[in-house]
């Protein structure tokens, strides 16, 4: 029995004539829309406690607007290495590789032309859509021809994202989704009043360019401690060095539970609307980002100008700059291996 209906439609063409498709997944409780450019989630519509349905992610209505935003990574699958690699350099099996730098002298989300700017091939699967990208050997400096598959499926109020990667040479890979959430619905305000719980005893502190130092630091007694519920805004402007460096939260949390096991790692609620978001993942880490660099440059749906803290991200992942930190979980993928992970975004309401 189908749990969701899935439809395909044209979403427009790029200036050079490339067609982009949009897939709409509908369960009767939630609607999610995904496009083949960047495998981006462009819309998730969910009800509030009174049944009012609204969009709970940042984004745009037209392909032209999506193409014009080369900065925020709204909704995209980012890779080949999501998050940062220090100076864009890593060594694997005695070979040193250079990724184009694009963020404070570091490589962010796969370099200057990462997976968010690629055209993915799509096919319908039960209750969803499977996106496939073949990244050739040497793409953005990464070794090996990487085949990446990202499958979005919808069941009731849960959107599941499954990642799978193979390579014909040793390489590194760290895929994640970069959706910005705002549970007020249709971006009625910033996210500072959202209540957050993160199941993490530790995080990876960074230097001034947001590259991990290699330390794994306990959250106890710091503004990074979300083991009990706090609003995003409660401590975001504290004098704590880490929140000052990032101008908010932009850090990797070391998740409780066993890597590879699907478990709940975050719960977010928005008191006014009653909307809630539960996140489950098999990944060892999550980047909690609070839209610190949104500066009003981009205007999204409903004419809303996206300013600082208008959205938050929970990017399930391996740790940033892992290839340069042997004490971090490995992101190496070798021929014959299959790297896979699962993340679930579950939407609900609270009284």
Residue pairs with C-beta under 8 A, 6 or more apart in sequence:
2 126
2 127
3 27
3 127
3 153
3 154
3 155
3 156
4 25
4 26
4 27
4 127
4 128
4 153
4 154
4 155
5 25
5 26
5 27
6 23
6 24
6 25
6 26
6 124
6 127
6 128
6 129
7 23
7 24
7 26
8 21
8 22
8 23
8 122
8 124
9 21
9 22
9 24
10 19
10 20
10 21
10 22
11 20
11 21
11 22
11 35
11 36
11 37
11 63
12 19
12 20
12 62
12 63
12 64
13 19
13 20
13 63
14 20
14 37
14 63
14 67
15 67
18 119
20 35
20 36
20 37
20 63
20 119
21 35
21 36
21 122
22 33
22 34
22 35
22 36
22 42
23 33
23 34
23 35
23 122
23 124
23 128
23 129
23 152
24 31
24 32
24 33
25 31
25 32
25 33
25 34
25 127
25 128
25 129
25 152
25 153
25 154
25 159
26 154
27 154
27 155
27 156
27 157
28 156
29 46
29 47
29 156
29 157
29 347
30 44
30 45
30 46
30 154
30 156
30 157
30 158
30 159
30 347
31 43
31 44
31 45
31 53
32 41
32 43
32 44
32 45
32 152
32 154
32 159
33 41
33 42
33 43
33 44
34 40
34 41
34 42
34 129
34 131
34 152
35 42
35 63
35 66
36 119
36 120
36 121
36 122
36 131
37 63
37 66
37 67
37 117
37 118
37 119
37 120
38 66
38 75
38 76
38 77
38 115
38 116
38 117
38 118
38 120
39 76
39 77
39 115
39 120
39 131
39 133
39 150
40 59
40 66
40 74
40 75
40 76
40 77
40 116
41 57
41 59
41 75
41 152
41 177
41 179
42 57
42 59
42 60
42 66
42 75
43 55
43 57
43 59
44 55
44 56
44 57
44 159
44 179
44 345
44 347
45 53
45 54
45 55
45 56
46 53
46 54
46 56
46 157
46 185
46 275
46 347
47 53
47 275
47 349
48 54
48 185
48 273
48 274
48 275
48 349
49 273
49 274
49 275
49 349
49 350
49 351
50 274
52 185
52 273
54 185
54 186
54 273
55 185
55 186
55 187
55 301
56 181
56 182
56 183
56 185
56 275
56 277
56 347
57 74
57 75
57 179
57 180
57 181
57 182
57 311
58 72
58 74
58 75
58 180
58 181
58 182
58 187
58 300
58 306
58 310
58 311
59 66
59 74
59 75
59 300
59 301
60 66
60 69
60 74
60 298
60 300
60 301
61 301
65 298
65 300
66 74
68 298
69 298
70 117
71 293
71 297
71 298
72 180
72 294
72 298
72 306
73 109
73 116
73 178
74 178
74 179
74 180
75 177
75 178
75 179
75 180
76 115
76 116
76 177
76 178
77 115
77 116
77 120
77 131
77 148
77 150
77 175
77 176
77 177
77 178
78 109
78 110
78 114
78 115
78 116
78 175
78 176
78 177
78 178
78 315
79 109
79 110
79 114
79 115
79 135
79 148
79 173
79 174
79 175
79 176
80 110
80 114
80 115
80 135
80 139
80 140
80 142
80 146
80 148
80 171
80 172
80 173
80 174
80 175
81 99
81 107
81 109
81 110
81 142
81 172
81 173
81 174
81 331
82 109
82 110
82 174
82 175
82 176
82 178
82 315
82 317
83 108
83 109
83 174
83 176
83 252
83 287
83 315
83 317
83 319
83 320
83 321
84 103
84 106
84 107
84 108
84 209
84 210
84 211
84 320
84 321
85 99
85 106
85 107
85 320
85 321
85 323
85 324
86 106
86 209
86 211
86 321
86 324
87 101
87 105
87 106
87 107
88 98
88 99
88 100
88 101
88 106
88 107
88 111
88 141
89 96
89 97
89 98
89 99
89 324
90 96
90 97
90 99
90 172
90 323
90 324
91 97
91 323
92 143
92 170
92 171
92 172
92 323
92 332
93 170
95 143
97 141
97 142
97 143
98 141
99 107
99 110
99 111
99 140
99 141
99 142
100 107
100 111
100 112
100 113
100 140
100 141
101 107
101 111
102 108
102 111
102 112
103 209
103 210
104 209
104 210
105 209
106 209
106 210
106 211
109 115
109 116
109 178
110 116
110 140
110 142
111 140
111 141
112 140
113 140
114 140
115 133
115 135
115 148
115 175
116 178
118 133
118 135
120 131
120 132
120 133
120 150
121 131
121 132
121 133
122 129
122 130
122 131
122 132
123 129
123 130
123 132
124 130
125 151
125 153
126 153
127 153
127 154
127 155
128 151
128 152
128 153
128 154
128 160
129 151
129 152
130 149
130 150
130 151
131 149
131 150
131 151
131 152
132 147
132 148
132 149
133 147
133 148
134 145
134 146
134 147
134 148
135 142
135 145
135 146
135 147
135 148
136 145
137 143
137 144
137 145
137 168
137 169
139 146
142 171
142 172
143 169
143 170
143 171
144 167
144 168
144 169
144 170
144 171
144 333
144 335
145 167
145 168
145 169
146 165
146 166
146 167
146 171
146 173
146 333
147 165
147 166
147 167
148 163
148 164
148 165
148 173
148 175
149 162
149 163
149 164
149 165
150 161
150 162
150 163
150 164
150 175
150 177
151 160
151 161
151 162
151 164
152 159
152 160
152 161
153 159
153 160
153 162
154 160
157 346
157 347
157 348
158 344
158 345
158 346
158 347
159 344
159 345
159 346
159 347
160 342
160 343
160 344
160 345
161 177
161 342
161 343
161 344
161 345
162 340
162 341
162 342
163 175
163 339
163 340
163 341
163 342
163 343
164 338
164 339
164 340
165 173
165 175
165 333
165 338
165 339
165 340
166 333
166 337
166 338
166 339
167 173
167 333
167 334
167 335
167 337
168 335
169 335
170 332
170 333
170 334
170 335
171 332
171 333
172 322
172 323
172 331
172 332
172 333
173 331
173 333
173 339
174 317
174 318
174 322
174 331
175 341
176 283
176 287
176 315
176 316
176 317
177 315
177 316
177 343
178 313
178 315
179 313
179 345
180 291
180 310
180 311
180 312
180 313
181 191
181 268
181 277
181 311
181 312
181 313
181 314
182 189
182 190
182 191
182 310
182 311
182 312
183 191
183 194
183 268
183 269
183 270
183 273
183 275
183 276
183 277
184 191
184 270
184 272
184 273
184 275
185 273
185 275
186 301
186 302
186 304
187 300
187 301
187 302
187 304
187 306
187 310
187 311
188 272
189 272
190 233
190 307
190 308
190 309
190 310
191 232
191 290
191 291
191 309
191 310
191 311
191 312
192 231
192 232
192 233
192 236
192 309
193 231
193 232
193 233
193 270
193 271
193 272
194 231
194 232
194 268
194 269
194 270
194 312
195 229
195 230
195 231
195 268
195 269
195 270
195 271
196 226
196 229
196 230
196 231
196 232
196 266
196 267
196 268
196 288
196 312
197 226
197 227
197 228
197 229
197 266
197 267
197 268
198 226
198 227
198 253
198 265
198 266
198 286
198 288
199 227
199 255
199 256
199 257
199 263
199 264
199 265
199 266
200 219
200 226
200 227
200 253
200 254
200 255
200 256
200 265
200 286
201 218
201 219
201 220
201 227
201 254
201 256
202 216
202 217
202 218
202 219
202 253
202 254
203 216
203 217
203 219
203 224
203 251
203 252
203 253
203 254
204 212
204 213
204 214
204 215
204 216
204 217
204 251
204 252
204 254
204 285
204 319
204 320
204 328
205 212
205 213
205 215
205 217
205 242
205 251
206 212
206 213
206 242
206 245
206 246
206 251
206 320
207 213
207 245
208 245
210 245
210 246
210 250
210 320
211 320
211 321
212 252
212 319
212 320
212 321
212 325
212 328
214 325
214 327
214 328
216 254
216 327
219 225
219 226
219 227
219 253
222 240
222 242
223 235
223 236
223 238
223 240
223 242
223 243
224 240
224 242
224 243
224 249
224 251
224 253
226 253
226 288
229 267
232 249
232 290
232 309
232 312
233 309
235 243
236 243
236 248
236 249
236 290
236 309
237 243
238 244
242 251
243 249
246 292
247 292
247 293
248 289
248 290
248 291
248 292
248 308
248 309
249 288
249 289
249 290
249 292
250 287
250 288
250 289
250 290
250 292
251 287
251 288
252 285
252 286
252 287
252 317
252 319
252 320
253 285
253 286
253 287
253 288
254 284
254 285
254 319
255 265
255 281
255 283
255 284
255 285
255 286
256 263
256 265
257 263
257 265
259 282
259 283
259 284
259 329
260 282
261 282
262 280
262 281
262 282
262 342
262 344
263 280
263 281
264 278
264 279
264 280
265 279
265 280
265 281
265 286
265 316
266 277
266 278
266 279
266 286
266 288
266 314
267 276
267 277
267 278
267 279
268 276
268 277
268 279
268 312
268 314
269 275
269 276
269 277
269 350
270 276
273 349
274 349
274 350
274 351
275 347
275 348
275 349
276 347
276 348
276 349
276 350
277 345
277 346
277 347
277 348
278 344
278 345
278 346
278 348
279 286
279 314
279 316
279 343
279 344
279 345
279 346
280 342
280 343
280 344
280 346
281 316
281 341
281 342
281 343
281 344
282 341
282 342
282 343
283 316
283 317
283 318
283 341
283 343
284 318
284 319
284 329
285 316
285 317
285 318
285 319
285 329
286 314
286 315
286 316
286 317
287 313
287 314
287 315
287 317
287 320
288 312
288 313
288 314
289 312
289 313
289 315
290 309
290 312
290 313
291 306
291 308
291 309
291 310
291 311
291 312
291 313
292 308
292 309
293 308
294 306
294 307
294 308
294 309
294 310
294 311
295 307
295 308
296 305
296 306
296 307
297 306
298 305
298 306
299 305
299 306
300 306
304 310
316 341
316 343
318 328
318 329
318 331
319 325
319 328
319 329
321 328
322 328
322 329
322 330
322 331
323 331
323 332
333 339
